[in-house]
Amino acid sequence: VHGMTAHAVAARLTYRSDPSLQGAVASGLLGVGSNFVGSMKECAEVLQAVEAADDAEAAAVEAVDSYREAGDPFPGIGHRLHDPVDPRAQRLLDLADEEGLAGPHAEHLHAIQADFEDRLELDLPVNITGAIAAVTSDMGLAPSAARGFAVISRAGGLVAEVLEEEQNPVSSDIVEA
């Protein structure tokens, strides 16, 4: 369950209005935007640009420099809840490795992670965003595929939100708040 994110609230409120599972999930998916899953595409774009560069190591450092100068977090590392390891990311990367799918994009992600950790003097886990971006990139898929996988996973989470709303409604509290 994704908590009270915009897309989860949309699904719950739609279900309150018209108790249709598919309608509620569809409305929730319409609320899955760049703030929640767009970062996977962004991370994949960076990882693929690093891989395409003549000097991948220098390109990775340049990517870190760019994010640091802008004061932005890198979308594939760090997590406010999963620290020191994002178990979802770790499992996905382990599966990719076991299946022979892990490749240079996963390596670039780990290099970027290490660079951020060194510069910030923090432990920053690879998050699920980074893992999905790296694995889909290592599979040879376009960056938009990373976002597509995120939409698919959010659909399952939204089904859980609707089932929870059915059993323990909170949408009326949201409307009244």
Residue frames relative to the residue before (quaternion, step in Angstrom):
aa qw qx qy qz dx dy dz
V 1.0000 0.0000 0.0000 0.0000 0.00 0.00 0.00
H 0.3810 -0.7777 0.4692 0.1726 3.56 -0.91 0.94
G 0.5375 -0.6268 0.4230 0.3732 3.60 1.18 0.08
M 0.7129 -0.4623 0.3227 0.4170 3.54 -1.22 -0.31
T 0.1621 0.7659 -0.5925 0.1897 3.54 0.63 1.15
A 0.6967 -0.4884 0.3166 0.4194 3.57 -1.21 0.42
H 0.7019 0.4629 -0.2941 0.4544 3.58 0.84 -0.87
A 0.6212 0.5225 -0.3451 0.4712 3.63 1.08 -0.61
V 0.6430 0.5063 -0.3178 0.4788 3.58 0.98 -0.82
A 0.6323 0.5318 -0.3374 0.4511 3.60 0.95 -0.83
A 0.6589 0.5047 -0.3105 0.4633 3.58 0.92 -0.88
R 0.6694 0.5031 -0.3003 0.4568 3.58 0.91 -0.92
L 0.6835 0.4801 -0.2945 0.4643 3.59 0.90 -0.89
T 0.6299 0.5171 -0.3371 0.4715 3.58 1.01 -0.72
Y 0.6438 0.5150 -0.3214 0.4658 3.56 0.97 -0.83
R 0.6229 0.5353 -0.3331 0.4631 3.60 1.04 -0.76
S 0.6852 0.4911 -0.2691 0.4658 3.55 1.03 -0.85
D 0.7851 -0.0305 0.0769 0.6139 3.57 0.99 -0.90
P 0.2658 -0.8237 0.4759 0.1561 3.60 -0.08 1.23
S 0.3027 0.7028 -0.5650 0.3084 3.53 0.37 1.33
L 0.4426 -0.7150 0.4739 0.2614 3.57 -0.55 1.15
Q 0.7155 0.4565 -0.2784 0.4496 3.57 0.72 -1.03
G 0.6322 0.5258 -0.3368 0.4587 3.60 1.03 -0.68
A 0.6613 0.5043 -0.3015 0.4663 3.56 0.97 -0.87
V 0.6582 0.4902 -0.3107 0.4795 3.58 0.94 -0.86
A 0.6360 0.5304 -0.3319 0.4518 3.59 0.95 -0.82
S 0.6707 0.4818 -0.3152 0.4677 3.60 0.88 -0.84
G 0.6284 0.5278 -0.3321 0.4650 3.56 1.05 -0.70
L 0.6541 0.5133 -0.3188 0.4551 3.58 0.98 -0.82
L 0.6086 0.5444 -0.3559 0.4546 3.59 1.11 -0.58
G 0.6822 0.4729 -0.2757 0.4847 3.57 1.22 -0.48
V 0.5244 0.5974 -0.4273 0.4307 3.58 1.27 0.02
G 0.0923 0.8330 -0.5330 0.1160 3.55 -0.11 1.28
S 0.8134 -0.2929 0.2072 0.4579 3.50 -1.30 -0.31
N 0.6272 0.5510 -0.3535 0.4219 3.59 1.05 -0.58
F 0.7648 0.3596 -0.2003 0.4956 3.59 1.12 -0.53
V 0.8325 0.1190 -0.0743 0.5360 3.63 0.88 -0.72
G 0.4822 0.6815 -0.4361 0.3361 3.60 1.19 -0.13
S 0.5887 0.6035 -0.3687 0.3914 3.55 1.13 -0.57
M 0.5839 0.5707 -0.3835 0.4316 3.62 1.12 -0.47
K 0.6433 0.5017 -0.3135 0.4860 3.55 1.01 -0.82
E 0.6453 0.5261 -0.3167 0.4544 3.57 0.94 -0.91
C 0.6577 0.5026 -0.3108 0.4672 3.58 0.91 -0.89
A 0.6497 0.5118 -0.3160 0.4649 3.60 0.94 -0.86
E 0.6272 0.5336 -0.3403 0.4541 3.60 0.99 -0.77
V 0.6616 0.4924 -0.3103 0.4728 3.58 0.93 -0.87
L 0.6721 0.4999 -0.3064 0.4522 3.60 0.82 -0.96
Q 0.6766 0.4815 -0.2991 0.4700 3.59 0.97 -0.79
A 0.6214 0.5193 -0.3421 0.4767 3.60 1.09 -0.62
V 0.6241 0.5244 -0.3362 0.4716 3.58 1.03 -0.77
E 0.6707 0.5014 -0.2991 0.4574 3.59 0.89 -0.91
A 0.6933 0.4845 -0.2749 0.4572 3.60 1.01 -0.79
A 0.5497 0.6393 -0.3898 0.3705 3.61 1.20 -0.40
D 0.5916 -0.5714 0.4380 0.3630 3.55 -1.20 0.56
D 0.7678 0.1545 -0.0729 0.6175 3.57 1.11 -0.79
A 0.2627 -0.8156 0.4979 0.1337 3.56 0.04 1.34
E 0.6339 0.5385 -0.3421 0.4371 3.58 0.96 -0.79
A 0.6727 0.4779 -0.2921 0.4834 3.59 0.92 -0.91
A 0.6392 0.5269 -0.3276 0.4544 3.60 1.03 -0.76
A 0.6288 0.5217 -0.3348 0.4694 3.60 1.05 -0.71
V 0.6458 0.5033 -0.3139 0.4808 3.59 0.97 -0.85
E 0.6433 0.5225 -0.3149 0.4626 3.57 1.00 -0.84
A 0.6275 0.5261 -0.3361 0.4652 3.61 1.03 -0.75
V 0.6482 0.5018 -0.3160 0.4776 3.58 0.95 -0.87
D 0.6292 0.5374 -0.3301 0.4542 3.59 0.96 -0.88
S 0.6645 0.5254 -0.3012 0.4377 3.56 0.91 -0.96
Y 0.6841 0.4665 -0.2879 0.4812 3.59 0.88 -0.90
R 0.6479 0.5183 -0.3214 0.4564 3.58 0.98 -0.81
E 0.6513 0.5175 -0.3144 0.4573 3.60 0.94 -0.89
A 0.6947 0.4548 -0.2672 0.4890 3.57 1.03 -0.78
G 0.4141 -0.7193 0.4589 0.3172 3.57 1.25 -0.35
D 0.5022 0.6613 -0.4069 0.3808 3.55 1.26 0.40
P 0.4564 -0.6409 0.5249 0.3248 3.56 -1.11 0.58
F 0.4669 -0.6394 0.5161 0.3268 3.58 -1.14 0.53
P 0.4967 -0.7219 0.3893 0.2838 3.61 -0.69 1.04
G 0.7084 0.4773 -0.2776 0.4396 3.64 1.12 -0.31
I 0.7573 0.3211 -0.2018 0.5317 3.57 1.23 -0.05
G 0.7377 0.3793 -0.3185 0.4588 3.52 -1.25 0.63
H 0.1147 0.7703 -0.6229 0.0737 3.55 -1.15 0.66
R 0.4660 -0.7148 0.4502 0.2633 3.56 -0.85 0.94
L 0.7482 0.3668 -0.2191 0.5076 3.61 1.12 -0.51
H 0.7512 0.3554 -0.1944 0.5211 3.57 0.94 -0.87
D 0.2960 0.7296 -0.5485 0.2814 3.53 -0.15 1.33
P 0.5618 -0.1629 -0.8089 0.0595 1.73 -1.69 1.79
V 0.7471 0.3074 -0.1961 0.5558 3.63 1.25 -0.15
D 0.3014 -0.6893 0.6236 0.2124 3.53 -1.09 0.77
P 0.3356 -0.7917 0.4652 0.2103 3.62 -0.20 1.21
R 0.5957 0.5601 -0.3678 0.4429 3.59 1.11 -0.56
A 0.6718 0.4887 -0.2883 0.4762 3.55 0.93 -0.93
Q 0.6552 0.5242 -0.3170 0.4420 3.55 0.89 -0.92
R 0.6650 0.5001 -0.3081 0.4612 3.58 0.93 -0.87
L 0.6515 0.5089 -0.3207 0.4623 3.59 0.94 -0.83
L 0.6740 0.4811 -0.2996 0.4738 3.59 0.91 -0.87
D 0.6234 0.5262 -0.3380 0.4694 3.60 1.06 -0.69
L 0.6497 0.5090 -0.3118 0.4707 3.58 0.96 -0.86
A 0.6407 0.5194 -0.3229 0.4642 3.58 0.95 -0.85
D 0.6501 0.5092 -0.3079 0.4726 3.56 1.00 -0.82
E 0.6604 0.5168 -0.2990 0.4554 3.59 0.91 -0.93
E 0.7364 0.4117 -0.2148 0.4920 3.57 1.04 -0.79
G 0.5168 -0.6693 0.4016 0.3516 3.58 1.27 0.10
L 0.4934 0.6750 -0.4179 0.3553 3.59 1.19 0.44
A 0.5558 0.6064 -0.4033 0.4009 3.60 1.18 -0.43
G 0.0612 0.8151 -0.5692 0.0887 3.53 -0.89 0.92
P 0.8431 -0.2313 0.1387 0.4652 3.55 -1.21 -0.52
H 0.6192 0.5489 -0.3685 0.4237 3.62 1.02 -0.61
A 0.6254 0.5070 -0.3323 0.4914 3.59 1.05 -0.72
E 0.6350 0.5209 -0.3270 0.4675 3.60 1.02 -0.76
H 0.6472 0.5086 -0.3215 0.4680 3.60 0.97 -0.83
L 0.6288 0.5355 -0.3356 0.4531 3.57 0.99 -0.82
H 0.6754 0.4805 -0.2971 0.4741 3.59 0.93 -0.85
A 0.6209 0.5265 -0.3434 0.4684 3.60 1.08 -0.65
I 0.6482 0.5018 -0.3095 0.4819 3.58 0.99 -0.84
Q 0.6197 0.5387 -0.3300 0.4658 3.56 1.01 -0.83
A 0.6779 0.4912 -0.2961 0.4599 3.60 0.82 -0.98
D 0.6426 0.5246 -0.3214 0.4566 3.59 0.99 -0.81
F 0.6538 0.4945 -0.3097 0.4818 3.59 0.93 -0.89
E 0.6537 0.5181 -0.3214 0.4482 3.59 0.89 -0.89
D 0.6599 0.5077 -0.3096 0.4592 3.57 0.94 -0.88
R 0.7099 0.4721 -0.2688 0.4483 3.57 0.83 -0.97
L 0.7523 0.3877 -0.2043 0.4920 3.56 0.99 -0.84
E 0.2886 -0.7741 0.4972 0.2651 3.55 1.33 -0.31
L 0.5176 0.5855 -0.4254 0.4564 3.53 0.95 1.06
D 0.3850 -0.6467 0.5879 0.2965 3.53 -1.30 0.33
L 0.0017 0.8075 -0.5869 0.0594 3.55 -0.58 1.18
P 0.2986 -0.7756 0.5212 0.1940 3.60 -0.48 1.08
V 0.4924 -0.5391 0.5642 0.3854 3.52 -1.30 0.36
N 0.2302 -0.7890 0.5545 0.1306 3.59 -0.81 0.95
I 0.7209 -0.4460 0.3003 0.4373 3.56 -1.29 0.17
T 0.5659 0.5875 -0.3742 0.4411 3.58 1.13 -0.61
G 0.6994 0.4651 -0.2644 0.4739 3.56 0.85 -1.00
A 0.6455 0.5277 -0.3255 0.4459 3.57 0.96 -0.83
I 0.6681 0.4817 -0.3076 0.4763 3.59 0.88 -0.89
A 0.6483 0.5189 -0.3200 0.4562 3.59 0.94 -0.85
A 0.6790 0.4907 -0.2931 0.4606 3.58 0.91 -0.90
V 0.6927 0.4795 -0.2906 0.4536 3.58 0.82 -0.96
T 0.6709 0.4710 -0.3228 0.4731 3.62 0.84 -0.82
S 0.6340 0.5130 -0.3320 0.4740 3.60 1.06 -0.68
D 0.6613 0.4924 -0.3089 0.4742 3.59 0.97 -0.80
M 0.6333 0.5091 -0.3241 0.4844 3.59 1.23 -0.41
G 0.5279 -0.6576 0.3916 0.3683 3.58 1.31 -0.09
L 0.4752 0.6815 -0.4335 0.3490 3.58 1.23 0.35
A 0.5834 -0.5755 0.4515 0.3531 3.54 -1.24 0.52
P 0.6569 -0.5268 0.3595 0.4022 3.62 -1.16 0.48
S 0.6156 0.5572 -0.3587 0.4265 3.60 1.02 -0.66
A 0.5637 0.5927 -0.3900 0.4228 3.60 1.16 -0.45
A 0.5990 0.5541 -0.3664 0.4470 3.59 1.06 -0.69
R 0.6553 0.4923 -0.3054 0.4848 3.56 0.98 -0.83
G 0.6260 0.5475 -0.3299 0.4467 3.58 1.02 -0.75
F 0.6447 0.5006 -0.3213 0.4801 3.58 0.98 -0.81
A 0.6307 0.5286 -0.3323 0.4608 3.58 1.04 -0.70
V 0.6318 0.5213 -0.3315 0.4681 3.58 0.99 -0.79
I 0.6366 0.5258 -0.3264 0.4602 3.59 0.97 -0.85
S 0.6879 0.4720 -0.2967 0.4647 3.58 0.86 -0.90
R 0.6310 0.5243 -0.3408 0.4592 3.60 1.03 -0.69
A 0.5813 0.5794 -0.3857 0.4214 3.61 1.04 -0.63
G 0.6507 0.5052 -0.3125 0.4730 3.59 0.96 -0.83
G 0.6551 0.5107 -0.3050 0.4659 3.56 0.98 -0.84
L 0.6549 0.5095 -0.3138 0.4616 3.57 1.04 -0.73
V 0.5755 0.5469 -0.3775 0.4766 3.58 1.12 -0.59
A 0.6511 0.5100 -0.3100 0.4688 3.58 0.97 -0.87
E 0.6237 0.5360 -0.3375 0.4579 3.60 1.01 -0.78
V 0.6775 0.4880 -0.2922 0.4663 3.57 0.90 -0.94
L 0.6473 0.5043 -0.3244 0.4706 3.61 0.95 -0.80
E 0.6355 0.5075 -0.3242 0.4831 3.56 1.04 -0.75
E 0.6383 0.5245 -0.3228 0.4618 3.58 0.97 -0.83
E 0.6263 0.5420 -0.3233 0.4577 3.56 1.07 -0.76
Q 0.7363 0.4184 -0.2194 0.4845 3.58 0.97 -0.89
N 0.7998 0.0701 0.0172 0.5959 3.57 0.96 -0.94
P 0.1506 -0.8439 0.5076 0.0865 3.59 0.32 1.21
V 0.0384 -0.7783 0.6265 0.0177 3.53 -1.05 0.87
S 0.4559 0.7183 -0.4403 0.2872 3.58 1.25 -0.20
S 0.6252 0.5317 -0.3634 0.4408 3.60 1.00 -0.62
D 0.6171 0.5241 -0.3404 0.4782 3.58 1.13 -0.59
I 0.6317 0.5279 -0.3311 0.4611 3.58 1.06 -0.72
V 0.6664 0.5092 -0.2976 0.4560 3.56 0.92 -0.93
E 0.7106 0.4596 -0.2546 0.4680 3.56 0.98 -0.85
A 0.5817 0.6297 -0.3656 0.3627 3.60 1.19 -0.46
